[in-house]
């Protein structure tokens, strides 16, 4: 039963972290720059807006990959 509960605990912790970021993200100074970085595409016309956060997506992807790599490295215990 313990193996069944562990993924739910991890998932609930992730939801808690995302919820806190949504609530208090504007009070963290470096998070205000996300979405406004050089390389984020923003096209605004009279009746049209297109926004694609390319640079922000790449940075978030690198950060998530690094976190998952470190978790895997420490979990397996290999040097």
C-alpha positions in Angstrom: 0.0 0.0 0.0 2.9 2.3 0.6 4.0 2.0 -3.0 0.5 3.1 -4.1 0.5 6.2 -1.9 3.9 7.6 -2.7 3.0 8.8 -6.2 0.0 10.6 -4.9 2.0 12.3 -2.2 4.5 13.5 -4.8 1.7 14.7 -7.1 0.0 16.6 -4.3 3.3 18.3 -3.4 3.7 19.3 -7.1 0.2 20.7 -7.2 0.9 22.6 -4.0 4.0 24.1 -5.5 2.2 25.2 -8.6 -0.6 26.7 -6.6 1.8 28.7 -4.5 3.6 29.9 -7.6 0.3 31.0 -9.1 -0.7 32.8 -5.9 2.6 34.4 -5.0 4.5 34.4 -8.3 4.2 38.1 -8.8 6.0 38.8 -5.5 9.1 36.9 -6.6 11.2 39.4 -8.5 12.8 37.1 -11.1 9.5 35.5 -12.0 8.3 38.9 -13.3 10.7 38.7 -16.2 9.4 35.3 -17.4 7.4 35.9 -20.5 9.1 39.2 -21.2 12.6 37.9 -22.2 14.4 38.6 -25.4 13.3 35.9 -27.9 9.7 35.8 -26.6 7.6 36.5 -29.7 4.9 39.1 -29.3 2.9 40.4 -32.3 0.2 42.9 -31.6 -2.0 44.4 -34.4 -5.2 46.3 -34.3 -7.5 43.3 -33.8 -5.0 40.5 -33.3 -2.5 39.4 -30.7 0.0 36.6 -31.0 2.2 35.7 -28.1 4.7 32.8 -28.0 7.1 32.7 -25.1 9.9 30.9 -26.9 12.8 31.8 -24.7 10.8 31.3 -21.5 9.8 27.8 -22.7 13.4 26.9 -23.4 14.5 28.1 -19.9 11.7 26.2 -18.2 12.5 23.1 -20.2 16.1 23.2 -19.2 15.3 23.8 -15.5 12.8 20.8 -15.5 15.3 18.6 -17.3 18.1 19.5 -14.7 15.8 18.8 -11.8 14.7 15.4 -13.2 18.3 14.6 -14.0 19.4 15.4 -10.4 16.5 13.4 -8.9 17.4 10.4 -11.1 21.1 10.6 -10.3 20.6 10.8 -6.5 17.8 8.1 -6.6 20.0 5.6 -8.4 23.0 6.3 -6.3 25.4 5.9 -9.2 28.5 8.2 -9.4 
